[in-house]
Amino acid sequence: MIDTARAEPVCIEKHGRGVVVVVSVEEYERLCVQKDRKDQTTVGGGGNGNARA
């Protein structure tokens, strides 16, 4: 599984339902950086996105 996860995400299922995805450290870090960038662009963006018109 480790070798496969280093090449591509591995979905682990329980009773036929996906419950966990194993990814490489490099992919995890890339996703964290991407999330941090997204979070920084939404800070001070005028609310939480739940405003009603």
ModelCIF file with pLDDT and N, C-alpha, C, O atoms, coordinates in Angstrom:
data_MODEL
#
_entry.id   MODEL 
#
_entity.id                         1 
_entity.type                       polymer 
_entity.pdbx_number_of_molecules   1 
#
_entity_poly.entity_id                      1 
_entity_poly.type                           'polypeptide(L)' 
_entity_poly.nstd_linkage                   no 
_entity_poly.nstd_monomer                   no 
_entity_poly.pdbx_seq_one_letter_code       MIDTARAEPVCIEKHGRGVVVVVSVEEYERLCVQKDRKDQTTVGGGGNGNARA 
_entity_poly.pdbx_seq_one_letter_code_can   MIDTARAEPVCIEKHGRGVVVVVSVEEYERLCVQKDRKDQTTVGGGGNGNARA 
_entity_poly.pdbx_strand_id                 A 
#
loop_
_entity_poly_seq.entity_id 
_entity_poly_seq.num 
_entity_poly_seq.mon_id 
_entity_poly_seq.hetero 
1 1  MET n 
1 2  ILE n 
1 3  ASP n 
1 4  THR n 
1 5  ALA n 
1 6  ARG n 
1 7  ALA n 
1 8  GLU n 
1 9  PRO n 
1 10 VAL n 
1 11 CYS n 
1 12 ILE n 
1 13 GLU n 
1 14 LYS n 
1 15 HIS n 
1 16 GLY n 
1 17 ARG n 
1 18 GLY n 
1 19 VAL n 
1 20 VAL n 
1 21 VAL n 
1 22 VAL n 
1 23 VAL n 
1 24 SER n 
1 25 VAL n 
1 26 GLU n 
1 27 GLU n 
1 28 TYR n 
1 29 GLU n 
1 30 ARG n 
1 31 LEU n 
1 32 CYS n 
1 33 VAL n 
1 34 GLN n 
1 35 LYS n 
1 36 ASP n 
1 37 ARG n 
1 38 LYS n 
1 39 ASP n 
1 40 GLN n 
1 41 THR n 
1 42 THR n 
1 43 VAL n 
1 44 GLY n 
1 45 GLY n 
1 46 GLY n 
1 47 GLY n 
1 48 ASN n 
1 49 GLY n 
1 50 ASN n 
1 51 ALA n 
1 52 ARG n 
1 53 ALA n 
#
_struct_asym.id          A 
_struct_asym.entity_id   1 
#
loop_
_ma_qa_metric.id 
_ma_qa_metric.mode 
_ma_qa_metric.name 
_ma_qa_metric.software_group_id 
_ma_qa_metric.type 
1 global pLDDT . pLDDT 
2 local  pLDDT . pLDDT 
#
_ma_qa_metric_global.metric_id      1 
_ma_qa_metric_global.metric_value   86.74 
_ma_qa_metric_global.model_id       1 
_ma_qa_metric_global.ordinal_id     1 
#
loop_
_ma_qa_metric_local.label_asym_id 
_ma_qa_metric_local.label_comp_id 
_ma_qa_metric_local.label_seq_id 
_ma_qa_metric_local.metric_id 
_ma_qa_metric_local.metric_value 
_ma_qa_metric_local.model_id 
_ma_qa_metric_local.ordinal_id 
A MET 1  2 93.00 1 1  
A ILE 2  2 94.00 1 2  
A ASP 3  2 96.00 1 3  
A THR 4  2 97.00 1 4  
A ALA 5  2 96.00 1 5  
A ARG 6  2 96.00 1 6  
A ALA 7  2 97.00 1 7  
A GLU 8  2 97.00 1 8  
A PRO 9  2 97.00 1 9  
A VAL 10 2 97.00 1 10 
A CYS 11 2 98.00 1 11 
A ILE 12 2 97.00 1 12 
A GLU 13 2 98.00 1 13 
A LYS 14 2 98.00 1 14 
A HIS 15 2 98.00 1 15 
A GLY 16 2 97.00 1 16 
A ARG 17 2 98.00 1 17 
A GLY 18 2 97.00 1 18 
A VAL 19 2 98.00 1 19 
A VAL 20 2 98.00 1 20 
A VAL 21 2 97.00 1 21 
A VAL 22 2 98.00 1 22 
A VAL 23 2 98.00 1 23 
A SER 24 2 97.00 1 24 
A VAL 25 2 97.00 1 25 
A GLU 26 2 97.00 1 26 
A GLU 27 2 96.00 1 27 
A TYR 28 2 97.00 1 28 
A GLU 29 2 97.00 1 29 
A ARG 30 2 95.00 1 30 
A LEU 31 2 95.00 1 31 
A CYS 32 2 95.00 1 32 
A VAL 33 2 95.00 1 33 
A GLN 34 2 93.00 1 34 
A LYS 35 2 89.00 1 35 
A ASP 36 2 89.00 1 36 
A ARG 37 2 88.00 1 37 
A LYS 38 2 88.00 1 38 
A ASP 39 2 90.00 1 39 
A GLN 40 2 87.00 1 40 
A THR 41 2 87.00 1 41 
A THR 42 2 81.00 1 42 
A VAL 43 2 72.00 1 43 
A GLY 44 2 63.00 1 44 
A GLY 45 2 58.00 1 45 
A GLY 46 2 55.00 1 46 
A GLY 47 2 55.00 1 47 
A ASN 48 2 56.00 1 48 
A GLY 49 2 54.00 1 49 
A ASN 50 2 56.00 1 50 
A ALA 51 2 51.00 1 51 
A ARG 52 2 49.00 1 52 
A ALA 53 2 45.00 1 53 
#
loop_
_atom_site.group_PDB 
_atom_site.id 
_atom_site.type_symbol 
_atom_site.label_atom_id 
_atom_site.label_alt_id 
_atom_site.label_comp_id 
_atom_site.label_asym_id 
_atom_site.label_entity_id 
_atom_site.label_seq_id 
_atom_site.pdbx_PDB_ins_code 
_atom_site.Cartn_x 
_atom_site.Cartn_y 
_atom_site.Cartn_z 
_atom_site.occupancy 
_atom_site.B_iso_or_equiv 
_atom_site.pdbx_formal_charge 
_atom_site.auth_seq_id 
_atom_site.auth_comp_id 
_atom_site.auth_asym_id 
_atom_site.auth_atom_id 
_atom_site.pdbx_PDB_model_num 
ATOM 1   N N  . MET A 1 1  ? 0.832   -1.189 0.000  1.00 93.00 ? 1  MET A N  1 
ATOM 2   C CA . MET A 1 1  ? 0.000   0.000  0.000  1.00 93.00 ? 1  MET A CA 1 
ATOM 3   C C  . MET A 1 1  ? 0.875   1.249  0.000  1.00 93.00 ? 1  MET A C  1 
ATOM 4   O O  . MET A 1 1  ? 0.549   2.228  -0.672 1.00 93.00 ? 1  MET A O  1 
ATOM 5   N N  . ILE A 1 2  ? 1.976   1.231  0.742  1.00 94.00 ? 2  ILE A N  1 
ATOM 6   C CA . ILE A 1 2  ? 2.845   2.410  0.807  1.00 94.00 ? 2  ILE A CA 1 
ATOM 7   C C  . ILE A 1 2  ? 3.367   2.772  -0.577 1.00 94.00 ? 2  ILE A C  1 
ATOM 8   O O  . ILE A 1 2  ? 3.343   3.939  -0.968 1.00 94.00 ? 2  ILE A O  1 
ATOM 9   N N  . ASP A 1 3  ? 3.836   1.781  -1.312 1.00 96.00 ? 3  ASP A N  1 
ATOM 10  C CA . ASP A 1 3  ? 4.355   2.058  -2.657 1.00 96.00 ? 3  ASP A CA 1 
ATOM 11  C C  . ASP A 1 3  ? 3.269   2.623  -3.562 1.00 96.00 ? 3  ASP A C  1 
ATOM 12  O O  . ASP A 1 3  ? 3.522   3.549  -4.333 1.00 96.00 ? 3  ASP A O  1 
ATOM 13  N N  . THR A 1 4  ? 2.077   2.079  -3.474 1.00 97.00 ? 4  THR A N  1 
ATOM 14  C CA . THR A 1 4  ? 0.972   2.572  -4.305 1.00 97.00 ? 4  THR A CA 1 
ATOM 15  C C  . THR A 1 4  ? 0.598   3.989  -3.898 1.00 97.00 ? 4  THR A C  1 
ATOM 16  O O  . THR A 1 4  ? 0.392   4.845  -4.759 1.00 97.00 ? 4  THR A O  1 
ATOM 17  N N  . ALA A 1 5  ? 0.507   4.250  -2.584 1.00 96.00 ? 5  ALA A N  1 
ATOM 18  C CA . ALA A 1 5  ? 0.119   5.579  -2.105 1.00 96.00 ? 5  ALA A CA 1 
ATOM 19  C C  . ALA A 1 5  ? 1.147   6.641  -2.473 1.00 96.00 ? 5  ALA A C  1 
ATOM 20  O O  . ALA A 1 5  ? 0.800   7.815  -2.606 1.00 96.00 ? 5  ALA A O  1 
ATOM 21  N N  . ARG A 1 6  ? 2.399   6.249  -2.639 1.00 96.00 ? 6  ARG A N  1 
ATOM 22  C CA . ARG A 1 6  ? 3.419   7.218  -3.064 1.00 96.00 ? 6  ARG A CA 1 
ATOM 23  C C  . ARG A 1 6  ? 3.195   7.629  -4.511 1.00 96.00 ? 6  ARG A C  1 
ATOM 24  O O  . ARG A 1 6  ? 3.632   8.704  -4.923 1.00 96.00 ? 6  ARG A O  1 
ATOM 25  N N  . ALA A 1 7  ? 2.518   6.786  -5.289 1.00 97.00 ? 7  ALA A N  1 
ATOM 26  C CA . ALA A 1 7  ? 2.257   7.085  -6.693 1.00 97.00 ? 7  ALA A CA 1 
ATOM 27  C C  . ALA A 1 7  ? 0.882   7.698  -6.919 1.00 97.00 ? 7  ALA A C  1 
ATOM 28  O O  . ALA A 1 7  ? 0.707   8.517  -7.821 1.00 97.00 ? 7  ALA A O  1 
ATOM 29  N N  . GLU A 1 8  ? -0.097  7.303  -6.100 1.00 97.00 ? 8  GLU A N  1 
ATOM 30  C CA . GLU A 1 8  ? -1.462  7.785  -6.265 1.00 97.00 ? 8  GLU A CA 1 
ATOM 31  C C  . GLU A 1 8  ? -2.238  7.561  -4.971 1.00 97.00 ? 8  GLU A C  1 
ATOM 32  O O  . GLU A 1 8  ? -1.883  6.680  -4.187 1.00 97.00 ? 8  GLU A O  1 
ATOM 33  N N  . PRO A 1 9  ? -3.289  8.340  -4.735 1.00 97.00 ? 9  PRO A N  1 
ATOM 34  C CA . PRO A 1 9  ? -4.092  8.132  -3.527 1.00 97.00 ? 9  PRO A CA 1 
ATOM 35  C C  . PRO A 1 9  ? -4.700  6.729  -3.502 1.00 97.00 ? 9  PRO A C  1 
ATOM 36  O O  . PRO A 1 9  ? -5.081  6.188  -4.540 1.00 97.00 ? 9  PRO A O  1 
ATOM 37  N N  . VAL A 1 10 ? -4.784  6.149  -2.306 1.00 97.00 ? 10 VAL A N  1 
ATOM 38  C CA . VAL A 1 10 ? -5.366  4.819  -2.122 1.00 97.00 ? 10 VAL A CA 1 
ATOM 39  C C  . VAL A 1 10 ? -6.596  4.961  -1.232 1.00 97.00 ? 10 VAL A C  1 
ATOM 40  O O  . VAL A 1 10 ? -6.501  5.443  -0.104 1.00 97.00 ? 10 VAL A O  1 
ATOM 41  N N  . CYS A 1 11 ? -7.742  4.542  -1.742 1.00 98.00 ? 11 CYS A N  1 
ATOM 42  C CA . CYS A 1 11 ? -8.992  4.599  -0.979 1.00 98.00 ? 11 CYS A CA 1 
ATOM 43  C C  . CYS A 1 11 ? -9.171  3.278  -0.228 1.00 98.00 ? 11 CYS A C  1 
ATOM 44  O O  . CYS A 1 11 ? -9.103  2.202  -0.822 1.00 98.00 ? 11 CYS A O  1 
ATOM 45  N N  . ILE A 1 12 ? -9.399  3.373  1.081  1.00 97.00 ? 12 ILE A N  1 
ATOM 46  C CA . ILE A 1 12 ? -9.663  2.203  1.908  1.00 97.00 ? 12 ILE A CA 1 
ATOM 47  C C  . ILE A 1 12 ? -11.158 2.156  2.181  1.00 97.00 ? 12 ILE A C  1 
ATOM 48  O O  . ILE A 1 12 ? -11.757 3.142  2.608  1.00 97.00 ? 12 ILE A O  1 
ATOM 49  N N  . GLU A 1 13 ? -11.746 1.005  1.930  1.00 98.00 ? 13 GLU A N  1 
ATOM 50  C CA . GLU A 1 13 ? -13.184 0.850  2.102  1.00 98.00 ? 13 GLU A CA 1 
ATOM 51  C C  . GLU A 1 13 ? -13.499 -0.043 3.298  1.00 98.00 ? 13 GLU A C  1 
ATOM 52  O O  . GLU A 1 13 ? -12.724 -0.924 3.671  1.00 98.00 ? 13 GLU A O  1 
ATOM 53  N N  . LYS A 1 14 ? -14.667 0.219  3.885  1.00 98.00 ? 14 LYS A N  1 
ATOM 54  C CA . LYS A 1 14 ? -15.198 -0.626 4.944  1.00 98.00 ? 14 LYS A CA 1 
ATOM 55  C C  . LYS A 1 14 ? -16.649 -0.899 4.596  1.00 98.00 ? 14 LYS A C  1 
ATOM 56  O O  . LYS A 1 14 ? -17.448 0.028  4.467  1.00 98.00 ? 14 LYS A O  1 
ATOM 57  N N  . HIS A 1 15 ? -16.984 -2.148 4.447  1.00 98.00 ? 15 HIS A N  1 
ATOM 58  C CA . HIS A 1 15 ? -18.336 -2.548 4.056  1.00 98.00 ? 15 HIS A CA 1 
ATOM 59  C C  . HIS A 1 15 ? -18.746 -1.884 2.739  1.00 98.00 ? 15 HIS A C  1 
ATOM 60  O O  . HIS A 1 15 ? -19.900 -1.490 2.573  1.00 98.00 ? 15 HIS A O  1 
ATOM 61  N N  . GLY A 1 16 ? -17.804 -1.763 1.811  1.00 97.00 ? 16 GLY A N  1 
ATOM 62  C CA . GLY A 1 16 ? -18.100 -1.224 0.494  1.00 97.00 ? 16 GLY A CA 1 
ATOM 63  C C  . GLY A 1 16 ? -18.162 0.288  0.399  1.00 97.00 ? 16 GLY A C  1 
ATOM 64  O O  . GLY A 1 16 ? -18.462 0.830  -0.665 1.00 97.00 ? 16 GLY A O  1 
ATOM 65  N N  . ARG A 1 17 ? -17.877 0.985  1.512  1.00 98.00 ? 17 ARG A N  1 
ATOM 66  C CA . ARG A 1 17 ? -17.903 2.459  1.509  1.00 98.00 ? 17 ARG A CA 1 
ATOM 67  C C  . ARG A 1 17 ? -16.507 2.992  1.753  1.00 98.00 ? 17 ARG A C  1 
ATOM 68  O O  . ARG A 1 17 ? -15.799 2.504  2.634  1.00 98.00 ? 17 ARG A O  1 
ATOM 69  N N  . GLY A 1 18 ? -16.107 3.985  0.987  1.00 97.00 ? 18 GLY A N  1 
ATOM 70  C CA . GLY A 1 18 ? -14.824 4.622  1.212  1.00 97.00 ? 18 GLY A CA 1 
ATOM 71  C C  . GLY A 1 18 ? -14.811 5.337  2.552  1.00 97.00 ? 18 GLY A C  1 
ATOM 72  O O  . GLY A 1 18 ? -15.717 6.117  2.845  1.00 97.00 ? 18 GLY A O  1 
ATOM 73  N N  . VAL A 1 19 ? -13.789 5.080  3.378  1.00 98.00 ? 19 VAL A N  1 
ATOM 74  C CA . VAL A 1 19 ? -13.720 5.708  4.692  1.00 98.00 ? 19 VAL A CA 1 
ATOM 75  C C  . VAL A 1 19 ? -12.415 6.469  4.920  1.00 98.00 ? 19 VAL A C  1 
ATOM 76  O O  . VAL A 1 19 ? -12.373 7.393  5.732  1.00 98.00 ? 19 VAL A O  1 
ATOM 77  N N  . VAL A 1 20 ? -11.360 6.092  4.216  1.00 98.00 ? 20 VAL A N  1 
ATOM 78  C CA . VAL A 1 20 ? -10.055 6.713  4.416  1.00 98.00 ? 20 VAL A CA 1 
ATOM 79  C C  . VAL A 1 20 ? -9.325  6.745  3.083  1.00 98.00 ? 20 VAL A C  1 
ATOM 80  O O  . VAL A 1 20 ? -9.453  5.834  2.266  1.00 98.00 ? 20 VAL A O  1 
ATOM 81  N N  . VAL A 1 21 ? -8.553  7.814  2.875  1.00 97.00 ? 21 VAL A N  1 
ATOM 82  C CA . VAL A 1 21 ? -7.681  7.882  1.714  1.00 97.00 ? 21 VAL A CA 1 
ATOM 83  C C  . VAL A 1 21 ? -6.250  8.044  2.213  1.00 97.00 ? 21 VAL A C  1 
ATOM 84  O O  . VAL A 1 21 ? -5.964  8.925  3.023  1.00 97.00 ? 21 VAL A O  1 
ATOM 85  N N  . VAL A 1 22 ? -5.353  7.190  1.726  1.00 98.00 ? 22 VAL A N  1 
ATOM 86  C CA . VAL A 1 22 ? -3.941  7.261  2.085  1.00 98.00 ? 22 VAL A CA 1 
ATOM 87  C C  . VAL A 1 22 ? -3.217  7.961  0.938  1.00 98.00 ? 22 VAL A C  1 
ATOM 88  O O  . VAL A 1 22 ? -3.320  7.552  -0.219 1.00 98.00 ? 22 VAL A O  1 
ATOM 89  N N  . VAL A 1 23 ? -2.481  9.024  1.276  1.00 98.00 ? 23 VAL A N  1 
ATOM 90  C CA . VAL A 1 23 ? -1.717  9.761  0.265  1.00 98.00 ? 23 VAL A CA 1 
ATOM 91  C C  . VAL A 1 23 ? -0.271  9.901  0.722  1.00 98.00 ? 23 VAL A C  1 
ATOM 92  O O  . VAL A 1 23 ? 0.037   9.733  1.902  1.00 98.00 ? 23 VAL A O  1 
ATOM 93  N N  . SER A 1 24 ? 0.595   10.204 -0.205 1.00 97.00 ? 24 SER A N  1 
ATOM 94  C CA . SER A 1 24 ? 1.999   10.430 0.123  1.00 97.00 ? 24 SER A CA 1 
ATOM 95  C C  . SER A 1 24 ? 2.148   11.711 0.934  1.00 97.00 ? 24 SER A C  1 
ATOM 96  O O  . SER A 1 24 ? 1.277   12.581 0.912  1.00 97.00 ? 24 SER A O  1 
ATOM 97  N N  . VAL A 1 25 ? 3.254   11.813 1.644  1.00 97.00 ? 25 VAL A N  1 
ATOM 98  C CA . VAL A 1 25 ? 3.542   13.027 2.416  1.00 97.00 ? 25 VAL A CA 1 
ATOM 99  C C  . VAL A 1 25 ? 3.608   14.227 1.476  1.00 97.00 ? 25 VAL A C  1 
ATOM 100 O O  . VAL A 1 25 ? 3.117   15.305 1.812  1.00 97.00 ? 25 VAL A O  1 
ATOM 101 N N  . GLU A 1 26 ? 4.198   14.051 0.328  1.00 97.00 ? 26 GLU A N  1 
ATOM 102 C CA . GLU A 1 26 ? 4.312   15.155 -0.629 1.00 97.00 ? 26 GLU A CA 1 
ATOM 103 C C  . GLU A 1 26 ? 2.945   15.650 -1.073 1.00 97.00 ? 26 GLU A C  1 
ATOM 104 O O  . GLU A 1 26 ? 2.724   16.857 -1.175 1.00 97.00 ? 26 GLU A O  1 
ATOM 105 N N  . GLU A 1 27 ? 2.021   14.721 -1.340 1.00 96.00 ? 27 GLU A N  1 
ATOM 106 C CA . GLU A 1 27 ? 0.666   15.110 -1.751 1.00 96.00 ? 27 GLU A CA 1 
ATOM 107 C C  . GLU A 1 27 ? -0.063  15.785 -0.596 1.00 96.00 ? 27 GLU A C  1 
ATOM 108 O O  . GLU A 1 27 ? -0.769  16.772 -0.805 1.00 96.00 ? 27 GLU A O  1 
ATOM 109 N N  . TYR A 1 28 ? 0.095   15.273 0.607  1.00 97.00 ? 28 TYR A N  1 
ATOM 110 C CA . TYR A 1 28 ? -0.535  15.877 1.781  1.00 97.00 ? 28 TYR A CA 1 
ATOM 111 C C  . TYR A 1 28 ? -0.038  17.303 1.983  1.00 97.00 ? 28 TYR A C  1 
ATOM 112 O O  . TYR A 1 28 ? -0.836  18.206 2.232  1.00 97.00 ? 28 TYR A O  1 
ATOM 113 N N  . GLU A 1 29 ? 1.261   17.514 1.880  1.00 97.00 ? 29 GLU A N  1 
ATOM 114 C CA . GLU A 1 29 ? 1.827   18.859 2.042  1.00 97.00 ? 29 GLU A CA 1 
ATOM 115 C C  . GLU A 1 29 ? 1.332   19.796 0.952  1.00 97.00 ? 29 GLU A C  1 
ATOM 116 O O  . GLU A 1 29 ? 1.042   20.962 1.221  1.00 97.00 ? 29 GLU A O  1 
ATOM 117 N N  . ARG A 1 30 ? 1.232   19.292 -0.288 1.00 95.00 ? 30 ARG A N  1 
ATOM 118 C CA . ARG A 1 30 ? 0.710   20.106 -1.391 1.00 95.00 ? 30 ARG A CA 1 
ATOM 119 C C  . ARG A 1 30 ? -0.723  20.533 -1.096 1.00 95.00 ? 30 ARG A C  1 
ATOM 120 O O  . ARG A 1 30 ? -1.089  21.687 -1.323 1.00 95.00 ? 30 ARG A O  1 
ATOM 121 N N  . LEU A 1 31 ? -1.536  19.606 -0.591 1.00 95.00 ? 31 LEU A N  1 
ATOM 122 C CA . LEU A 1 31 ? -2.927  19.930 -0.258 1.00 95.00 ? 31 LEU A CA 1 
ATOM 123 C C  . LEU A 1 31 ? -3.012  20.935 0.879  1.00 95.00 ? 31 LEU A C  1 
ATOM 124 O O  . LEU A 1 31 ? -3.877  21.811 0.867  1.00 95.00 ? 31 LEU A O  1 
ATOM 125 N N  . CYS A 1 32 ? -2.117  20.818 1.870  1.00 95.00 ? 32 CYS A N  1 
ATOM 126 C CA . CYS A 1 32 ? -2.106  21.770 2.990  1.00 95.00 ? 32 CYS A CA 1 
ATOM 127 C C  . CYS A 1 32 ? -1.758  23.172 2.505  1.00 95.00 ? 32 CYS A C  1 
ATOM 128 O O  . CYS A 1 32 ? -2.385  24.144 2.926  1.00 95.00 ? 32 CYS A O  1 
ATOM 129 N N  . VAL A 1 33 ? -0.773  23.287 1.632  1.00 95.00 ? 33 VAL A N  1 
ATOM 130 C CA . VAL A 1 33 ? -0.391  24.593 1.086  1.00 95.00 ? 33 VAL A CA 1 
ATOM 131 C C  . VAL A 1 33 ? -1.553  25.175 0.287  1.00 95.00 ? 33 VAL A C  1 
ATOM 132 O O  . VAL A 1 33 ? -1.855  26.364 0.395  1.00 95.00 ? 33 VAL A O  1 
ATOM 133 N N  . GLN A 1 34 ? -2.196  24.337 -0.509 1.00 93.00 ? 34 GLN A N  1 
ATOM 134 C CA . GLN A 1 34 ? -3.336  24.787 -1.307 1.00 93.00 ? 34 GLN A CA 1 
ATOM 135 C C  . GLN A 1 34 ? -4.463  25.280 -0.399 1.00 93.00 ? 34 GLN A C  1 
ATOM 136 O O  . GLN A 1 34 ? -5.073  26.309 -0.684 1.00 93.00 ? 34 GLN A O  1 
ATOM 137 N N  . LYS A 1 35 ? -4.749  24.558 0.695  1.00 89.00 ? 35 LYS A N  1 
ATOM 138 C CA . LYS A 1 35 ? -5.781  24.971 1.637  1.00 89.00 ? 35 LYS A CA 1 
ATOM 139 C C  . LYS A 1 35 ? -5.410  26.278 2.318  1.00 89.00 ? 35 LYS A C  1 
ATOM 140 O O  . LYS A 1 35 ? -6.253  27.162 2.478  1.00 89.00 ? 35 LYS A O  1 
ATOM 141 N N  . ASP A 1 36 ? -4.135  26.404 2.725  1.00 89.00 ? 36 ASP A N  1 
ATOM 142 C CA . ASP A 1 36 ? -3.683  27.640 3.374  1.00 89.00 ? 36 ASP A CA 1 
ATOM 143 C C  . ASP A 1 36 ? -3.869  28.838 2.450  1.00 89.00 ? 36 ASP A C  1 
ATOM 144 O O  . ASP A 1 36 ? -4.291  29.907 2.891  1.00 89.00 ? 36 ASP A O  1 
ATOM 145 N N  . ARG A 1 37 ? -3.557  28.660 1.180  1.00 88.00 ? 37 ARG A N  1 
ATOM 146 C CA . ARG A 1 37 ? -3.727  29.761 0.214  1.00 88.00 ? 37 ARG A CA 1 
ATOM 147 C C  . ARG A 1 37 ? -5.195  30.136 0.088  1.00 88.00 ? 37 ARG A C  1 
ATOM 148 O O  . ARG A 1 37 ? -5.539  31.316 0.033  1.00 88.00 ? 37 ARG A O  1 
ATOM 149 N N  . LYS A 1 38 ? -6.060  29.127 0.041  1.00 88.00 ? 38 LYS A N  1 
ATOM 150 C CA . LYS A 1 38 ? -7.495  29.386 -0.070 1.00 88.00 ? 38 LYS A CA 1 
ATOM 151 C C  . LYS A 1 38 ? -7.992  30.100 1.182  1.00 88.00 ? 38 LYS A C  1 
ATOM 152 O O  . LYS A 1 38 ? -8.758  31.059 1.086  1.00 88.00 ? 38 LYS A O  1 
ATOM 153 N N  . ASP A 1 39 ? -7.562  29.638 2.359  1.00 90.00 ? 39 ASP A N  1 
ATOM 154 C CA . ASP A 1 39 ? -7.973  30.261 3.611  1.00 90.00 ? 39 ASP A CA 1 
ATOM 155 C C  . ASP A 1 39 ? -7.531  31.719 3.674  1.00 90.00 ? 39 ASP A C  1 
ATOM 156 O O  . ASP A 1 39 ? -8.277  32.565 4.166  1.00 90.00 ? 39 ASP A O  1 
ATOM 157 N N  . GLN A 1 40 ? -6.353  32.022 3.195  1.00 87.00 ? 40 GLN A N  1 
ATOM 158 C CA . GLN A 1 40 ? -5.841  33.393 3.231  1.00 87.00 ? 40 GLN A CA 1 
ATOM 159 C C  . GLN A 1 40 ? -6.642  34.308 2.317  1.00 87.00 ? 40 GLN A C  1 
ATOM 160 O O  . GLN A 1 40 ? -6.802  35.491 2.619  1.00 87.00 ? 40 GLN A O  1 
ATOM 161 N N  . THR A 1 41 ? -7.142  33.789 1.220  1.00 87.00 ? 41 THR A N  1 
ATOM 162 C CA . THR A 1 41 ? -7.910  34.633 0.303  1.00 87.00 ? 41 THR A CA 1 
ATOM 163 C C  . THR A 1 41 ? -9.321  34.882 0.808  1.00 87.00 ? 41 THR A C  1 
ATOM 164 O O  . THR A 1 41 ? -9.964  35.840 0.380  1.00 87.00 ? 41 THR A O  1 
ATOM 165 N N  . THR A 1 42 ? -9.823  34.032 1.720  1.00 81.00 ? 42 THR A N  1 
ATOM 166 C CA . THR A 1 42 ? -11.179 34.222 2.224  1.00 81.00 ? 42 THR A CA 1 
ATOM 167 C C  . THR A 1 42 ? -11.197 35.009 3.538  1.00 81.00 ? 42 THR A C  1 
ATOM 168 O O  . THR A 1 42 ? -12.268 35.443 3.964  1.00 81.00 ? 42 THR A O  1 
ATOM 169 N N  . VAL A 1 43 ? -10.064 35.204 4.184  1.00 72.00 ? 43 VAL A N  1 
ATOM 170 C CA . VAL A 1 43 ? -10.010 35.959 5.419  1.00 72.00 ? 43 VAL A CA 1 
ATOM 171 C C  . VAL A 1 43 ? -10.383 37.421 5.115  1.00 72.00 ? 43 VAL A C  1 
ATOM 172 O O  . VAL A 1 43 ? -9.822  38.035 4.208  1.00 72.00 ? 43 VAL A O  1 
ATOM 173 N N  . GLY A 1 44 ? -11.318 37.957 5.868  1.00 63.00 ? 44 GLY A N  1 
ATOM 174 C CA . GLY A 1 44 ? -11.737 39.342 5.659  1.00 63.00 ? 44 GLY A CA 1 
ATOM 175 C C  . GLY A 1 44 ? -12.547 39.519 4.391  1.00 63.00 ? 44 GLY A C  1 
ATOM 176 O O  . GLY A 1 44 ? -12.696 40.633 3.887  1.00 63.00 ? 44 GLY A O  1 
ATOM 177 N N  . GLY A 1 45 ? -13.071 38.413 3.876  1.00 58.00 ? 45 GLY A N  1 
ATOM 178 C CA . GLY A 1 45 ? -13.822 38.477 2.625  1.00 58.00 ? 45 GLY A CA 1 
ATOM 179 C C  . GLY A 1 45 ? -15.254 38.915 2.780  1.00 58.00 ? 45 GLY A C  1 
ATOM 180 O O  . GLY A 1 45 ? -16.041 38.787 1.842  1.00 58.00 ? 45 GLY A O  1 
ATOM 181 N N  . GLY A 1 46 ? -15.622 39.435 3.956  1.00 55.00 ? 46 GLY A N  1 
ATOM 182 C CA . GLY A 1 46 ? -16.959 39.976 4.106  1.00 55.00 ? 46 GLY A CA 1 
ATOM 183 C C  . GLY A 1 46 ? -17.979 38.967 4.575  1.00 55.00 ? 46 GLY A C  1 
ATOM 184 O O  . GLY A 1 46 ? -19.145 39.058 4.190  1.00 55.00 ? 46 GLY A O  1 
ATOM 185 N N  . GLY A 1 47 ? -17.587 38.019 5.383  1.00 55.00 ? 47 GLY A N  1 
ATOM 186 C CA . GLY A 1 47 ? -18.575 37.088 5.938  1.00 55.00 ? 47 GLY A CA 1 
ATOM 187 C C  . GLY A 1 47 ? -18.178 35.658 5.734  1.00 55.00 ? 47 GLY A C  1 
ATOM 188 O O  . GLY A 1 47 ? -17.089 35.347 5.252  1.00 55.00 ? 47 GLY A O  1 
ATOM 189 N N  . ASN A 1 48 ? -19.097 34.788 6.118  1.00 56.00 ? 48 ASN A N  1 
ATOM 190 C CA . ASN A 1 48 ? -18.799 33.381 6.063  1.00 56.00 ? 48 ASN A CA 1 
ATOM 191 C C  . ASN A 1 48 ? -19.460 32.669 4.875  1.00 56.00 ? 48 ASN A C  1 
ATOM 192 O O  . ASN A 1 48 ? -19.438 31.439 4.814  1.00 56.00 ? 48 ASN A O  1 
ATOM 193 N N  . GLY A 1 49 ? -20.022 33.388 3.970  1.00 54.00 ? 49 GLY A N  1 
ATOM 194 C CA . GLY A 1 49 ? -20.640 32.805 2.792  1.00 54.00 ? 49 GLY A CA 1 
ATOM 195 C C  . GLY A 1 49 ? -22.071 32.352 3.006  1.00 54.00 ? 49 GLY A C  1 
ATOM 196 O O  . GLY A 1 49 ? -22.676 31.772 2.105  1.00 54.00 ? 49 GLY A O  1 
ATOM 197 N N  . ASN A 1 50 ? -22.629 32.608 4.197  1.00 56.00 ? 50 ASN A N  1 
ATOM 198 C CA . ASN A 1 50 ? -23.997 32.175 4.488  1.00 56.00 ? 50 ASN A CA 1 
ATOM 199 C C  . ASN A 1 50 ? -24.992 33.336 4.458  1.00 56.00 ? 50 ASN A C  1 
ATOM 200 O O  . ASN A 1 50 ? -26.102 33.206 4.975  1.00 56.00 ? 50 ASN A O  1 
ATOM 201 N N  . ALA A 1 51 ? -24.623 34.431 3.880  1.00 51.00 ? 51 ALA A N  1 
ATOM 202 C CA . ALA A 1 51 ? -25.509 35.608 3.829  1.00 51.00 ? 51 ALA A CA 1 
ATOM 203 C C  . ALA A 1 51 ? -26.705 35.303 2.931  1.00 51.00 ? 51 ALA A C  1 
ATOM 204 O O  . ALA A 1 51 ? -26.585 34.608 1.922  1.00 51.00 ? 51 ALA A O  1 
ATOM 205 N N  . ARG A 1 52 ? -27.857 35.839 3.321  1.00 49.00 ? 52 ARG A N  1 
ATOM 206 C CA . ARG A 1 52 ? -29.061 35.669 2.506  1.00 49.00 ? 52 ARG A CA 1 
ATOM 207 C C  . ARG A 1 52 ? -29.394 36.970 1.813  1.00 49.00 ? 52 ARG A C  1 
ATOM 208 O O  . ARG A 1 52 ? -29.203 38.057 2.359  1.00 49.00 ? 52 ARG A O  1 
ATOM 209 N N  . ALA A 1 53 ? -29.891 36.840 0.609  1.00 45.00 ? 53 ALA A N  1 
ATOM 210 C CA . ALA A 1 53 ? -30.234 38.030 -0.165 1.00 45.00 ? 53 ALA A CA 1 
ATOM 211 C C  . ALA A 1 53 ? -31.689 38.378 -0.012 1.00 45.00 ? 53 ALA A C  1 
ATOM 212 O O  . ALA A 1 53 ? -32.154 39.357 -0.597 1.00 45.00 ? 53 ALA A O  1 
#
